[in-house]
Amino acid sequence: MPGIGIVSHILITNMRKPLLSHKVIIACLGAIAFLSYMVYGHHMFLSGMNPFTALVFSFPTLVITIPATIIVLI
């Protein structure tokens, strides 16, 4: 997580353009941090996990792409 913040700050400084919204970046970083704790189960597909449980762990894996995309596009 600190790497994303550092890289975004360095890029904005070098481009000499203001960031569109600091609040959006902070919210997206928080969402990524929260969702990253929930996606550990997608590594256990071969462990004999219940299919419903695999579905529960797959959903945050897909949802985490939304705040990551917002950070890249802003």
Residue frames as a rotation matrix with the C-alpha (Angstrom) as fourth column:
MET 1
0.556 0.831 0.000 0.00
0.831 -0.556 0.000 0.00
0.000 0.000 -1.000 0.00
PRO 2
0.399 -0.422 -0.814 2.70
0.153 -0.845 0.513 2.57
-0.904 -0.329 -0.272 0.74
GLY 3
-0.602 -0.689 0.404 4.18
0.482 0.089 0.871 1.88
-0.636 0.720 0.278 -2.69
ILE 4
-0.031 0.679 0.733 1.03
0.976 -0.137 0.168 3.00
0.214 0.721 -0.659 -4.48
GLY 5
0.835 0.366 -0.410 0.92
0.486 -0.840 0.242 6.22
-0.256 -0.401 -0.880 -2.47
ILE 6
0.067 -0.907 -0.415 4.61
0.153 -0.402 0.903 6.94
-0.986 -0.124 0.111 -3.02
VAL 7
-0.633 -0.305 0.712 4.44
0.699 0.171 0.695 6.30
-0.334 0.937 0.105 -6.76
SER 8
0.320 0.813 0.487 1.30
0.917 -0.394 0.055 8.41
0.237 0.429 -0.872 -7.20
HIS 9
0.766 -0.090 -0.636 2.92
0.268 -0.855 0.444 11.28
-0.584 -0.511 -0.631 -5.27
ILE 10
-0.298 -0.953 -0.063 6.12
0.236 -0.138 0.962 11.09
-0.925 0.271 0.266 -7.33
LEU 11
-0.434 0.188 0.881 4.21
0.900 0.134 0.415 10.99
-0.040 0.973 -0.228 -10.62
ILE 12
0.666 0.743 0.073 2.07
0.741 -0.669 0.047 13.99
0.084 0.023 -0.996 -9.68
THR 13
0.501 -0.564 -0.656 5.14
0.135 -0.698 0.703 15.95
-0.855 -0.441 -0.274 -8.60
ASN 14
-0.550 -0.796 0.252 7.00
0.345 0.058 0.937 15.19
-0.760 0.602 0.243 -11.82
MET 15
-0.234 0.541 0.808 3.99
0.962 0.010 0.272 15.97
0.139 0.841 -0.523 -14.04
ARG 16
-0.954 -0.163 -0.253 3.50
0.239 -0.920 -0.309 19.29
-0.183 -0.356 0.917 -12.22
LYS 17
-0.408 0.905 0.121 -0.26
-0.239 -0.234 0.942 18.91
0.881 0.355 0.312 -12.35
PRO 18
-0.520 0.243 0.819 -2.54
-0.853 -0.100 -0.513 18.92
-0.043 -0.965 0.259 -9.33
LEU 19
-0.968 0.252 -0.008 -4.20
0.252 0.963 -0.096 15.73
-0.017 -0.095 -0.995 -8.15
LEU 20
-0.461 0.858 0.226 -7.90
-0.021 -0.265 0.964 15.69
0.887 0.440 0.140 -8.97
SER 21
0.533 0.681 0.502 -9.01
-0.570 -0.150 0.808 14.56
0.625 -0.717 0.309 -5.53
HIS 22
-0.610 -0.769 0.194 -6.99
-0.624 0.314 -0.715 13.55
0.489 -0.557 -0.671 -2.49
LYS 23
-0.204 0.622 0.756 -10.12
-0.847 0.275 -0.455 12.18
-0.491 -0.733 0.471 -0.81
VAL 24
0.770 0.480 -0.421 -10.78
-0.636 0.639 -0.434 9.76
0.060 0.601 0.797 -3.67
ILE 25
0.032 -0.849 -0.528 -7.20
-0.442 0.462 -0.769 8.45
0.897 0.258 -0.360 -3.56
ILE 26
-0.716 -0.293 0.633 -7.38
-0.689 0.151 -0.709 7.96
0.112 -0.944 -0.310 0.21
ALA 27
0.214 0.882 0.419 -10.77
-0.832 0.389 -0.395 6.22
-0.512 -0.264 0.818 -0.05
CYS 28
0.728 0.028 -0.685 -9.50
-0.532 0.653 -0.539 3.92
0.432 0.757 0.490 -2.81
LEU 29
-0.378 -0.912 -0.160 -6.36
-0.489 0.343 -0.802 3.05
0.786 -0.224 -0.576 -0.85
GLY 30
-0.535 0.272 0.800 -8.54
-0.789 0.179 -0.588 2.24
-0.303 -0.945 0.119 2.16
ALA 31
0.590 0.804 -0.073 -10.82
-0.758 0.520 -0.395 0.09
-0.279 0.288 0.916 0.03
ILE 32
0.369 -0.549 -0.750 -7.86
-0.461 0.592 -0.661 -1.79
0.807 0.590 -0.035 -1.42
ALA 33
-0.676 -0.648 0.351 -6.43
-0.603 0.212 -0.769 -2.34
0.423 -0.732 -0.534 2.08
PHE 34
-0.178 0.702 0.690 -9.76
-0.821 0.280 -0.497 -3.65
-0.542 -0.655 0.526 3.38
LEU 35
0.766 0.539 -0.349 -10.45
-0.639 0.583 -0.502 -5.89
-0.067 0.607 0.792 0.39
SER 36
0.022 -0.836 -0.549 -6.92
-0.666 0.397 -0.632 -7.28
0.746 0.379 -0.547 0.35
TYR 37
-0.696 -0.211 0.687 -7.56
-0.696 0.434 -0.572 -8.92
-0.178 -0.876 -0.448 3.72
MET 38
0.177 0.896 0.406 -10.64
-0.621 0.422 -0.661 -10.62
-0.764 -0.136 0.631 2.28
VAL 39
0.645 0.134 -0.753 -9.11
-0.757 0.251 -0.604 -12.14
0.108 0.959 0.263 -0.86
TYR 40
-0.348 -0.884 0.312 -6.67
-0.899 0.409 0.157 -14.59
-0.266 -0.226 -0.937 0.69
GLY 41
0.063 0.464 0.883 -9.06
-0.248 0.865 -0.437 -17.47
-0.967 -0.191 0.170 -0.02
HIS 42
0.837 0.274 -0.474 -8.65
-0.510 0.074 -0.857 -17.25
-0.200 0.959 0.202 -3.77
HIS 43
-0.160 -0.945 -0.286 -5.29
-0.951 0.225 -0.212 -18.96
0.265 0.238 -0.934 -3.30
MET 44
-0.657 -0.080 0.749 -6.96
-0.514 0.775 -0.367 -22.05
-0.552 -0.626 -0.551 -1.81
PHE 45
0.188 0.796 -0.575 -9.04
-0.980 0.113 -0.164 -23.23
-0.066 0.595 0.801 -4.79
LEU 46
0.002 -0.257 -0.966 -7.17
-0.486 0.844 -0.225 -26.55
0.874 0.471 -0.124 -4.93
SER 47
-0.830 -0.415 0.372 -7.49
-0.497 0.247 -0.832 -27.26
0.254 -0.875 -0.411 -1.21
GLY 48
-0.670 0.644 -0.369 -10.92
0.598 0.763 0.246 -28.87
0.440 -0.056 -0.896 -1.42
MET 49
-0.922 0.327 -0.208 -12.80
-0.124 -0.758 -0.640 -25.74
-0.367 -0.564 0.739 -0.48
ASN 50
-0.136 0.968 0.213 -16.59
0.639 0.250 -0.727 -25.68
-0.757 0.037 -0.653 -0.63
PRO 51
-0.419 -0.030 0.907 -17.77
0.868 -0.308 0.391 -24.15
0.267 0.951 0.155 -3.97
PHE 52
0.686 0.702 0.191 -19.89
0.593 -0.691 0.413 -21.58
0.422 -0.170 -0.890 -2.12
THR 53
0.621 -0.546 -0.562 -16.90
0.373 -0.425 0.825 -20.49
-0.690 -0.722 -0.060 -0.07
ALA 54
-0.436 -0.775 0.458 -14.86
0.780 -0.071 0.622 -20.19
-0.449 0.628 0.636 -3.25
LEU 55
0.050 0.555 0.830 -17.56
0.809 -0.510 0.292 -17.93
0.585 0.657 -0.475 -4.66
VAL 56
0.898 0.271 -0.346 -17.49
0.436 -0.650 0.623 -15.79
-0.056 -0.710 -0.702 -1.51
PHE 57
0.181 -0.917 -0.355 -13.71
0.374 -0.270 0.888 -15.33
-0.910 -0.293 0.294 -1.84
SER 58
-0.380 -0.307 0.873 -13.93
0.919 -0.015 0.395 -14.70
-0.108 0.952 0.287 -5.61
PHE 59
0.602 0.725 0.334 -16.23
0.757 -0.652 0.052 -11.69
0.255 0.221 -0.941 -5.24
PRO 60
0.791 -0.343 -0.507 -13.75
0.031 -0.805 0.593 -9.43
-0.611 -0.484 -0.626 -3.36
THR 61
-0.227 -0.897 0.379 -11.04
0.526 0.214 0.823 -10.56
-0.820 0.386 0.423 -5.77
LEU 62
-0.180 0.245 0.953 -13.05
0.956 -0.183 0.228 -9.08
0.230 0.952 -0.201 -8.62
VAL 63
0.806 0.592 0.002 -14.24
0.567 -0.773 0.286 -6.01
0.171 -0.229 -0.958 -6.69
ILE 64
0.367 -0.736 -0.569 -10.70
0.459 -0.389 0.799 -4.96
-0.809 -0.555 0.195 -5.71
THR 65
-0.395 -0.515 0.761 -10.05
0.911 -0.112 0.398 -4.04
-0.120 0.850 0.513 -9.35
ILE 66
0.523 0.690 0.500 -12.47
0.742 -0.657 0.131 -1.10
0.419 0.303 -0.856 -9.13
PRO 67
0.919 -0.200 -0.338 -10.53
0.048 -0.797 0.602 1.08
-0.390 -0.570 -0.723 -6.63
ALA 68
-0.041 -0.980 0.197 -7.24
0.467 0.155 0.871 0.04
-0.883 0.128 0.451 -8.25
THR 69
-0.142 0.067 0.988 -8.52
0.980 -0.128 0.150 1.22
0.137 0.989 -0.048 -11.63
ILE 70
0.864 0.487 0.129 -9.72
0.457 -0.865 0.206 4.50
0.212 -0.119 -0.970 -10.15
ILE 71
0.554 -0.737 -0.387 -6.25
0.122 -0.388 0.914 5.15
-0.823 -0.554 -0.125 -8.70
VAL 72
-0.347 -0.720 0.601 -4.62
0.723 0.202 0.660 4.45
-0.597 0.664 0.451 -12.06
LEU 73
0.012 0.433 0.901 -7.02
0.935 -0.325 0.144 6.68
0.355 0.841 -0.408 -13.99
ILE 74
0.958 0.259 -0.123 -6.91
0.287 -0.878 0.383 9.63
-0.009 -0.402 -0.916 -11.59
